[in-house]
């Protein structure tokens, strides 16, 4: 059976494998991690088909500008495109008050290490009334503003803008997807049918440092719909989450309900809050960030928790 571990067992350096194995065969080296098992007769796996489709799609585009946020999806897309034959890949990152600093730093360092052309475009989402009002369509207005800016840069370079949306994204409330379509942005990972699990597995095979990094989202997702967005509120959320990461928490969110901070943590990490010293440090850090009250959500972390009331509304709004 063809798999990554067989190559390593026979003494082939992993770095050589990643440089020489065709991208369309990457999934076959990941047999057992993604897709169906590869049979002894060399039958293609489902993941093989998806990666081959991704490779063909990018080669058809030719000159690709990746909307690079620093998340695992856009990182994998950029890395895949950069080493696919016949593809010229560049990265475009929209920097704004809604983007966590840690994501921008990662994006800049990643491109520098791999000598991938990278341009950072400053965008001010709060200049849009539709974003500031923070209604259910906030993500649409924000994504439209960002994609308009990135699309202009991509077209100036005669490139096609591609984003990191994947096949699983349709399961969540994502009005921003409409803005992506309106701007003519391609979503190669979604078009190839790649799921988050498959992308993470492929990213691990490429040695990407953020392959298993927690999902990230813009800071506006921490503020309940209907509460106007302000630089002050966004800054205190960013400061609070940075403090929690410094304490070793991985997948964590601080949802701001006025002066109350609601912490969402992974179930396996929630027990750490039982320690008095940990609670004291977190409480002090979040008070320093500007919150009067600090609470722990007993339901734990879940993606897009503030979308729950939108999705459950009787009229769907």
Backbone torsions as a table, in degrees:
resi	resn	phi	psi	omega
1	UNK	NA	135.1	178.9
2	UNK	-81.4	117.1	175.2
3	UNK	-154.0	164.6	-174.4
4	UNK	-59.7	-38.1	-174.0
5	UNK	-71.8	-28.2	176.0
6	UNK	-64.3	-43.7	178.9
7	UNK	-60.4	-45.2	-178.5
8	UNK	-66.4	-39.2	-179.0
9	UNK	-61.9	-33.8	-179.8
10	UNK	-83.0	4.7	173.8
11	UNK	93.7	6.5	178.9
12	UNK	-75.9	124.4	179.6
13	UNK	-59.7	138.5	-178.7
14	UNK	-60.3	-39.6	-180.0
15	UNK	-60.9	-35.3	178.5
16	UNK	-69.5	-39.1	179.0
17	UNK	-58.8	-48.9	-175.0
18	UNK	-67.1	-25.0	-179.5
19	UNK	-86.1	-27.9	-171.0
20	UNK	-106.7	-24.3	-177.6
21	UNK	-73.3	128.8	177.7
22	UNK	-56.1	142.7	-177.8
23	UNK	-59.2	-34.8	-177.6
24	UNK	-69.4	-13.8	178.0
25	UNK	-100.6	3.6	-177.7
26	UNK	-57.5	-43.2	-177.4
27	UNK	-63.5	-30.6	-179.1
28	UNK	-69.5	-27.5	175.3
29	UNK	-77.6	-12.1	-178.4
30	UNK	-104.5	16.6	-177.5
31	UNK	-51.5	130.0	-177.9
32	UNK	99.7	-21.2	177.6
33	UNK	-96.6	-42.9	-179.0
34	UNK	-136.3	156.3	177.1
35	UNK	65.8	-168.5	177.0
36	UNK	-80.7	165.2	176.1
37	UNK	-65.4	145.8	175.5
38	UNK	-84.2	129.6	-178.1
39	UNK	-83.3	167.5	-178.2
40	UNK	-68.0	-20.7	-179.1
41	UNK	-87.6	8.4	174.5
42	UNK	80.0	15.8	-179.9
43	UNK	-60.9	139.3	-178.2
44	UNK	-66.4	142.4	173.9
45	UNK	-89.1	168.9	176.6
46	UNK	-62.3	-41.7	179.8
47	UNK	-65.9	-36.1	174.7
48	UNK	-56.0	-48.1	-178.3
49	UNK	-60.5	-40.6	-178.7
50	UNK	-67.1	-42.4	-179.7
51	UNK	-70.3	-34.9	175.3
52	UNK	-65.2	-40.2	177.8
53	UNK	-64.4	-39.5	178.2
54	UNK	-63.8	-44.5	178.9
55	UNK	-60.2	-45.5	-179.5
56	UNK	-65.4	-39.1	-179.7
57	UNK	-62.9	-46.1	-179.2
58	UNK	-66.9	-37.8	178.2
59	UNK	-66.7	-33.3	176.6
60	UNK	-66.1	-39.8	178.6
61	UNK	-68.9	-45.6	176.0
62	UNK	85.9	-71.0	180.0
63	UNK	-104.8	110.6	-172.1
64	UNK	-114.5	130.6	171.0
65	UNK	-111.9	113.5	-176.4
66	UNK	-90.3	126.2	172.3
67	UNK	-71.6	98.5	-166.2
68	UNK	-101.7	107.5	-178.4
69	UNK	-93.9	-15.8	-175.0
70	UNK	95.9	-4.8	175.7
71	UNK	-76.6	167.7	-174.7
72	UNK	-63.1	-35.9	-177.3
73	UNK	-65.6	-52.7	-179.0
74	UNK	-70.2	-27.9	176.4
75	UNK	-66.1	-46.2	178.9
76	UNK	-63.8	-43.1	179.7
77	UNK	-59.9	-43.5	-179.9
78	UNK	-65.5	-45.7	-179.6
79	UNK	-64.2	-41.7	179.0
80	UNK	-62.8	-47.9	-178.6
81	UNK	-64.0	-39.3	-175.6
82	UNK	-65.8	-25.4	-179.5
83	UNK	-112.1	15.3	175.6
84	UNK	-92.5	128.5	-178.3
85	UNK	-59.1	135.2	177.0
86	UNK	83.3	6.8	-178.6
87	UNK	-117.8	131.6	172.6
88	UNK	-103.3	115.2	-174.0
89	UNK	-113.1	135.0	172.3
90	UNK	-130.5	166.4	-179.5
91	UNK	-122.0	137.8	175.4
92	UNK	-124.8	124.6	-179.4
93	UNK	-119.6	127.3	176.5
94	UNK	-91.4	112.6	179.0
95	UNK	-96.0	133.1	-178.8
96	UNK	-157.3	175.4	178.6
97	UNK	-68.5	-11.2	179.5
98	UNK	-92.2	-8.2	-177.1
99	UNK	-98.7	123.0	177.3
100	UNK	-58.0	138.0	-178.3
101	UNK	-57.4	-34.5	-177.6
102	UNK	-63.0	-33.1	179.7
103	UNK	-70.7	-41.2	178.8
104	UNK	-64.9	-42.3	179.6
105	UNK	-62.0	-41.8	178.8
106	UNK	-62.9	-45.4	-177.9
107	UNK	-60.0	-43.7	-179.5
108	UNK	-65.7	-44.1	-178.8
109	UNK	-67.2	-39.6	-178.9
110	UNK	-60.8	-48.6	-178.5
111	UNK	-67.2	-36.4	179.4
112	UNK	-64.6	-43.2	-179.3
113	UNK	-64.2	-34.6	-175.5
114	UNK	-100.7	6.3	178.9
115	UNK	54.8	40.4	176.8
116	UNK	-94.8	126.1	178.0
117	UNK	-54.4	130.8	-172.8
118	UNK	-139.8	130.5	177.9
119	UNK	-125.1	129.9	177.3
120	UNK	-102.1	122.3	-179.0
121	UNK	-108.8	123.9	178.5
122	UNK	-77.7	127.1	-179.7
123	UNK	-129.7	142.5	179.8
124	UNK	-117.1	87.2	-179.5
125	UNK	-59.8	-30.5	-178.1
126	UNK	-70.8	-5.7	173.7
127	UNK	-74.7	-14.2	179.4
128	UNK	-94.0	125.7	177.8
129	UNK	-60.2	-36.0	179.7
130	UNK	-64.0	-30.1	176.7
131	UNK	-80.2	-47.8	-178.0
132	UNK	-58.8	-38.7	-178.2
133	UNK	-65.7	-24.5	174.9
134	UNK	59.2	43.9	174.1
135	UNK	-83.0	-179.3	-179.8
136	UNK	-59.0	-21.1	179.6
137	UNK	-96.9	13.1	-179.2
138	UNK	-52.4	-46.0	-176.5
139	UNK	-61.5	-34.8	177.9
140	UNK	-63.4	-49.9	-178.3
141	UNK	-63.4	-40.4	-180.0
142	UNK	-66.8	-48.6	-178.7
143	UNK	-64.2	-35.7	178.8
144	UNK	-63.9	-45.1	179.8
145	UNK	-62.1	-44.7	-179.0
146	UNK	-66.5	-46.7	-177.2
147	UNK	-68.8	-30.5	174.7
148	UNK	-62.4	-43.8	179.9
149	UNK	-65.5	-44.6	-178.6
150	UNK	-70.4	-36.4	179.5
151	UNK	-64.1	-39.0	177.4
152	UNK	-59.6	-44.2	-179.8
153	UNK	-66.7	-40.6	180.0
154	UNK	-64.1	-44.5	-179.1
155	UNK	-66.2	-34.1	177.5
156	UNK	-62.8	-27.0	178.9
157	UNK	-98.3	11.8	-179.0
158	UNK	56.8	36.8	179.5
159	UNK	-116.6	163.4	176.8
160	UNK	-102.3	126.3	179.9
161	UNK	-76.1	130.9	179.3
162	UNK	-128.3	139.2	179.1
163	UNK	-113.7	174.7	-173.5
164	UNK	-97.0	19.7	176.7
165	UNK	-56.4	139.8	179.3
166	UNK	-117.9	178.6	-173.4
167	UNK	-68.4	-18.9	-179.3
168	UNK	-84.3	-16.1	-171.6
169	UNK	-63.9	-24.1	-179.2
170	UNK	-67.3	-11.9	-177.6
171	UNK	-80.6	-13.5	-179.0
172	UNK	-110.0	167.9	177.4
173	UNK	-76.2	106.6	-174.8
174	UNK	-135.3	78.7	177.4
175	UNK	-63.4	-21.1	178.9
176	UNK	-63.9	-21.1	179.4
177	UNK	-61.9	-31.8	179.0
178	UNK	-66.2	-39.7	178.8
179	UNK	-65.2	-37.1	178.3
180	UNK	-62.1	-44.7	179.7
181	UNK	-65.9	-41.3	-178.1
182	UNK	-63.3	-31.6	-179.4
183	UNK	-85.9	-0.8	179.1
184	UNK	73.2	22.8	179.4
185	UNK	-76.4	136.7	177.7
186	UNK	-88.1	147.8	176.8
187	UNK	-123.6	79.0	-172.9
188	UNK	-58.2	-38.1	-178.6
189	UNK	-65.6	-43.6	178.2
190	UNK	-67.6	-41.5	-179.7
191	UNK	-62.7	-32.2	178.5
192	UNK	-83.9	-6.9	177.4
193	UNK	82.8	17.2	-177.5
194	UNK	-77.4	129.7	178.5
195	UNK	-90.1	168.9	179.1
196	UNK	-59.8	-42.7	-179.5
197	UNK	-61.9	-43.1	-179.6
198	UNK	-67.1	-38.1	179.4
199	UNK	-65.7	-43.9	178.8
200	UNK	-61.1	-42.7	179.9
201	UNK	-64.0	-43.6	178.3
202	UNK	-66.2	-37.7	178.0
203	UNK	-64.3	-38.0	176.4
204	UNK	-62.7	-40.3	-179.7
205	UNK	-65.2	-29.0	177.7
206	UNK	-85.6	-1.4	178.2
207	UNK	74.7	24.3	-179.3
208	UNK	-73.4	128.6	-172.9
209	UNK	-65.9	-22.3	-178.8
210	UNK	-103.9	20.6	-177.7
211	UNK	-56.1	-37.0	-178.6
212	UNK	-111.3	17.5	179.8
213	UNK	-66.5	145.8	178.2
214	UNK	-59.4	150.8	177.1
215	UNK	-61.2	142.4	179.0
216	UNK	-117.0	157.1	178.9
217	UNK	-150.6	158.6	-177.9
218	UNK	-64.2	152.6	-174.7
219	UNK	-63.8	-22.7	179.1
220	UNK	-62.8	-23.9	-179.1
221	UNK	-70.4	-4.4	178.1
222	UNK	-92.7	-6.8	-176.0
223	UNK	-107.9	127.3	-178.3
224	UNK	-58.9	144.6	176.8
225	UNK	-55.7	140.0	179.3
226	UNK	94.7	-15.4	175.2
227	UNK	-92.3	115.2	-177.8
228	UNK	-56.0	141.8	179.5
229	UNK	-83.2	135.5	175.9
230	UNK	-132.0	152.4	175.9
231	UNK	-56.4	-35.7	-179.3
232	UNK	-62.7	-48.1	-178.8
233	UNK	-64.8	-40.9	179.6
234	UNK	-65.2	-39.5	-178.6
235	UNK	-66.4	-40.1	-177.9
236	UNK	-72.2	-30.8	174.3
237	UNK	-65.6	-45.3	179.6
238	UNK	-60.2	-42.8	179.8
239	UNK	-65.3	-41.8	-179.2
240	UNK	-65.0	-44.4	-179.1
241	UNK	-68.8	-35.1	176.5
242	UNK	-61.9	-39.7	179.1
243	UNK	-64.2	-39.4	178.6
244	UNK	-67.9	-38.8	177.1
245	UNK	-64.7	-36.1	177.5
246	UNK	-63.5	-25.9	177.6
247	UNK	-84.7	1.4	175.3
248	UNK	96.8	4.0	177.4
249	UNK	-77.4	139.3	-174.1
250	UNK	-98.6	-77.1	179.9
251	UNK	-89.1	98.2	-174.6
252	UNK	-141.2	146.3	176.8
253	UNK	-133.4	144.4	171.7
254	UNK	-115.1	106.3	178.0
255	UNK	-89.4	128.2	-175.5
256	UNK	-99.9	114.8	176.1
257	UNK	-112.1	84.4	-173.9
258	UNK	64.7	-123.6	179.4
259	UNK	-89.9	7.2	179.9
260	UNK	-105.0	129.4	175.7
261	UNK	-100.9	124.5	178.1
262	UNK	-108.7	111.8	-176.6
263	UNK	-88.5	126.5	172.3
264	UNK	-108.4	122.5	179.1
265	UNK	-128.1	160.7	176.5
266	UNK	-64.1	144.7	-179.9
267	UNK	-54.0	-39.4	-177.5
268	UNK	-72.4	-13.7	178.2
269	UNK	-104.7	-12.3	-175.5
270	UNK	-62.9	-29.6	-177.9
271	UNK	-63.6	-19.6	-179.8
272	UNK	-66.1	-23.1	179.3
273	UNK	-70.3	-11.3	178.5
274	UNK	-71.3	-21.2	-179.8
275	UNK	-76.3	125.8	-176.2
276	UNK	-61.0	-39.8	-178.3
277	UNK	-67.6	-38.2	177.7
278	UNK	-65.0	-46.8	178.9
279	UNK	-58.3	-41.2	-177.9
280	UNK	-64.9	-43.1	-179.9
281	UNK	-64.9	-43.1	-179.1
282	UNK	-66.9	-44.6	179.9
283	UNK	-59.5	-45.0	-179.6
284	UNK	-63.3	-42.8	-178.4
285	UNK	-64.0	-41.1	-178.3
286	UNK	-76.2	-29.8	172.5
287	UNK	-66.6	-40.7	178.0
288	UNK	-62.7	-29.2	179.4
289	UNK	-75.2	-13.3	176.3
290	UNK	117.4	7.1	179.9
291	UNK	-93.9	138.6	178.4
292	UNK	-83.8	-31.3	-177.0
293	UNK	-129.3	140.6	-178.5
294	UNK	-126.3	122.0	-177.5
295	UNK	-130.0	159.7	176.3
296	UNK	-111.9	125.5	178.4
297	UNK	-77.1	116.2	-177.3
298	UNK	-70.0	-15.0	175.6
299	UNK	-80.4	-11.4	176.5
300	UNK	75.7	-175.7	-178.9
301	UNK	-70.4	136.2	167.3
302	UNK	-148.3	141.0	-176.2
303	UNK	-62.0	130.9	175.5
304	UNK	60.9	42.2	-175.6
305	UNK	-62.2	-28.8	179.2
306	UNK	-75.5	-6.7	174.2
307	UNK	-82.6	-12.6	-173.7
308	UNK	-59.6	-43.1	-179.3
309	UNK	-70.6	-25.9	177.1
310	UNK	-71.5	-46.1	-177.1
311	UNK	-70.0	-26.9	-177.8
312	UNK	-90.9	-6.6	-178.5
313	UNK	-62.4	136.6	-177.0
314	UNK	-57.8	-34.9	-177.7
315	UNK	-94.3	2.7	176.6
316	UNK	76.6	11.1	-179.9
317	UNK	-114.6	NA	NA
